[in-house]
C-alpha cells in the first residue's frame, strides 16, 4: 500500500510541475506512452524490477526508450531511478493520467484484458462505465496475459475483477480451505 501512496505523491508532484509549466497534456501523452510501453514489454518490466541491473543502466535505457519526451517526464524518470523507485514508474504514470483527467473533469477507466480490446467492446464498456459513474470517462486498455481471460476494470477507487486468473485463485482458496 505504501508504494501506491508513494506513486500518488510522485504523480501529484509531477502534475503540479506540469500545471506550472502549462504542459499537462504533453506530460499526459508521455505518461500514456510509458503505460503502453511498460505493459507491452515483459522484458522492460523485468528490467525495472531487477536489483541486479545498475541504476545507471536503467536510466540510460529508459531515456533511450522514451527519447523525445518532455523534460518533466524525463526528470521523473531520472528522479525515480535516483531514488531507487524506478520499479513504480508504470504506477506513477497511471496515477498521473488519473489525476490529470480528474483535473479536466473526466475519469479514466483502466480495463486490463488478456488481449487488446476491439472498438465495439470498448464502446460498450465506455457506455456502461459512463452510466455507472455519471461522469465523462475515457478508456485506457492494458494488456496483461497473466489474467488468462476476462477483464479487470478500475475506475478511481473502484475495481471489478472478472478475470479468469482471479476466479481460479478463488477456487483454489476455497479448495484449500475445505481440506
TORKEBA-710945 format. One record per residue (C-alpha): x, y, z; residue in three letters. Coordinates in steps of 0.1 Angstrom, whole numbers, padded with zeros to 4 digits, always signed. Example, Ala and Ser with C-alpha at 12.3 -4.5 7.8 and 13.67 -1.06 7.14 Angstrom:
+0123-0045+0078ALA
+0137-0011+0071SER
end
This chain:
+0000+0000+0000UNK
+0029+0024+0007UNK
+0041+0021-0029UNK
+0006+0032-0041UNK
+0007+0062-0018UNK
+0043+0070-0029UNK
+0032+0067-0066UNK
+0003+0092-0059UNK
+0028+0116-0043UNK
+0051+0114-0072UNK
+0022+0118-0097UNK
+0009+0148-0078UNK
+0043+0164-0078UNK
+0047+0159-0115UNK
+0012+0172-0121UNK
+0019+0203-0101UNK
+0051+0209-0121UNK
+0033+0203-0154UNK
+0005+0227-0144UNK
+0030+0254-0135UNK
+0047+0249-0169UNK
+0014+0245-0188UNK
+0025+0211-0201UNK
-0002+0188-0185UNK
-0014+0174-0219UNK
+0022+0168-0232UNK
+0032+0151-0200UNK
+0000+0130-0201UNK
+0009+0119-0236UNK
+0043+0108-0223UNK
+0027+0090-0194UNK
+0003+0072-0217UNK
+0034+0061-0238UNK
+0051+0049-0206UNK
+0020+0028-0196UNK
+0016+0014-0231UNK
+0053+0005-0234UNK
+0057-0010-0200UNK
+0025-0030-0202UNK
+0035-0044-0236UNK
+0071-0054-0227UNK
+0078-0081-0201UNK
+0115-0075-0206UNK
+0111-0039-0196UNK
+0091-0047-0165UNK
+0117-0073-0155UNK
+0145-0047-0161UNK
+0127-0021-0139UNK
+0122-0046-0111UNK
+0157-0061-0113UNK
+0180-0053-0084UNK
+0209-0067-0104UNK
+0208-0041-0132UNK
+0225-0009-0122UNK
+0207+0024-0118UNK
+0229+0040-0145UNK
+0219+0012-0170UNK
+0183+0016-0162UNK
+0184+0054-0166UNK
+0202+0052-0199UNK
+0178+0025-0212UNK
+0147+0045-0202UNK
+0160+0077-0216UNK
+0166+0059-0249UNK
+0132+0042-0249UNK
+0114+0075-0241UNK
+0136+0098-0262UNK
+0118+0129-0272UNK
+0097+0131-0241UNK
+0090+0163-0223UNK
+0117+0175-0199UNK
+0093+0170-0170UNK
+0088+0133-0180UNK
+0125+0128-0184UNK
+0130+0144-0150UNK
+0105+0120-0134UNK
+0124+0090-0148UNK
+0157+0104-0135UNK
+0142+0111-0101UNK
+0127+0076-0098UNK
+0159+0060-0108UNK
+0180+0081-0084UNK
+0155+0075-0055UNK
+0156+0037-0063UNK
+0118+0038-0071UNK
+0120+0031-0108UNK
+0100-0001-0104UNK
+0070+0020-0098UNK
+0073+0041-0130UNK
+0042+0025-0145UNK
+0021+0031-0114UNK
+0032+0067-0112UNK
+0023+0071-0149UNK
-0011+0056-0143UNK
-0017+0078-0113UNK
-0007+0109-0132UNK
-0031+0101-0160UNK
-0060+0097-0135UNK
-0051+0129-0117UNK
-0048+0149-0149UNK
-0081+0135-0162UNK
-0098+0144-0129UNK
-0083+0179-0132UNK
-0100+0182-0166UNK
-0133+0169-0150UNK
-0131+0134-0165UNK
-0124+0100-0151UNK
-0102+0072-0166UNK
-0114+0036-0166UNK
-0085+0012-0168UNK
-0095-0020-0184UNK
-0070-0048-0182UNK
-0075-0077-0206UNK
-0056-0107-0218UNK
-0058-0095-0254UNK
-0063-0060-0269UNK
-0099-0048-0269UNK
-0117-0041-0302UNK
-0136-0008-0309UNK
-0170-0024-0304UNK
-0162-0038-0269UNK
-0145-0005-0260UNK
-0177+0014-0268UNK
-0199-0010-0248UNK
-0176-0007-0217UNK
-0174+0031-0221UNK
-0212+0033-0222UNK
-0216+0011-0191UNK
-0189+0030-0171UNK
-0203+0064-0180UNK
-0238+0053-0168UNK
-0224+0040-0136UNK
-0201+0069-0127UNK
-0223+0097-0143UNK
-0191+0113-0155UNK
-0173+0117-0188UNK
-0149+0087-0189UNK
-0120+0077-0211UNK
-0109+0041-0215UNK
-0073+0030-0211UNK
-0067-0006-0222UNK
-0038-0025-0206UNK
-0029-0059-0219UNK
-0018-0085-0193UNK
-0017-0121-0205UNK
-0014-0133-0169UNK
-0051-0127-0163UNK
-0057-0155-0188UNK
-0091-0142-0199UNK
-0119-0119-0188UNK
-0111-0084-0176UNK
-0102-0062-0146UNK
-0120-0028-0146UNK
-0106+0000-0124UNK
-0123+0035-0122UNK
-0109+0057-0094UNK
-0111+0037-0062UNK
-0134+0011-0076UNK
-0122-0022-0090UNK
-0141-0051-0105UNK
-0121-0082-0112UNK
-0138-0106-0136UNK
-0105-0122-0148UNK
-0101-0160-0152UNK
-0070-0158-0130UNK
-0089-0143-0102UNK
-0117-0169-0105UNK
-0091-0197-0105UNK
-0074-0182-0074UNK
-0108-0181-0056UNK
-0115-0217-0065UNK
-0080-0227-0052UNK
-0086-0208-0020UNK
-0120-0224-0014UNK
-0105-0258-0022UNK
-0076-0254+0002UNK
-0098-0240+0030UNK
-0122-0270+0027UNK
-0093-0295+0033UNK
end
